[in-house]
């Protein structure tokens, strides 16, 4: 039986050019802020700025992965979500180790 709900007729975000453009803009902004804060953090020897830079890197990677798997099967999107969580955890452990050091 065919679906007759309004939700089936709605355009999927993965195929919406405005959604993709918004992700590209967010990716560019986060990548730029990562670079700026990393340089400033190294110059100032500030772990706080370096940690915030890593947060921007994580956000940029999140948007890049989202763009990459948009429109793929649910299995690939779930794998990407798991990968994103694992990498953010690794970055968090790095920040803790660097702070303790």
N, C-alpha and C positions, 0 to 999 in steps of 0.2 A: 504494500500500500504506500502510496506517495505521501510525503509530508505536506501538510497544508497550513502549517503554522507560519506566523510572520517571521520567526527567527530563521527559518530555512531560506527565506528570500533576502535576508539582510546580507550585505557584502561583508566578507570575512576581512578582518583587519590586515591579515598578511598580504592581501591583494589590493589594499587601499593605498594609493600613492601618497596621500596625506599622512598616513600612519608611518610609512617607510621614510618619508622626508623628515618627519618629527624625530624618528630614531637616528637618522643621519646627523641632524642638527645636535641632538643630545650627545651623540658619540663624539662629534668634533669639539664641542664645548668641554666635555669631560677629558678628552685627550689633551687639549690645550691647557686646562687647569692642572692636569697631572704633571705636564712638563714644567709649567711655571712653578708649582709648589715643590717639585723635586729639586729643581735648581736652587730655589730659595732655601729649602731645607738643608741641602748640602752646604751651601755657602754660609748659612747661619749655624750649622751643626745642630739643627733642631730636629729632635726625634718626632715632635708633635707635627711639624710641617711634613716630614717624610711620611708619617703614618697617614696624614690626611691626603697626601699625594697618592699613596697606595689605595686609599678609598676611591679616589677619582679613577685610578687605573682599573679597579674592580668594576666600577660603574661603566666605564668605557667598554671593557671586555664584555660586560653583560649585554650592552646594546649591540655590540658586534655579533655576538653569538645569537642574539634574538633575530637580528637581520639575516643571519646565515641559515637558521632553521625555520624561518617563517614559511609556512605553506607545506612543510614536510609532515610526514606521518607522526602520529602521537608518540610512538616509540622513540623517534629521534629527538623530539622536543623534550621528552622525559629524560633522556640521556643527557641532553644539553643542560637541563635544569640541575641534574645531579652534579655534572661537571662544574657548573657555575658555583654551586654550594661548596664543593670540595676545594676549589681554588680560593674562594673567599676565606675559608677556614685556614688554608695554608698561609695566606697573607696575614691573617690575624695571629697565627703562631709566630710568624716572622717578626711582627711588631712587638709581641711579648718578649721574644728572645732578644731583640735589639735593645729593648728597654732595660731588661735585666742585665745585659752586657754592659 
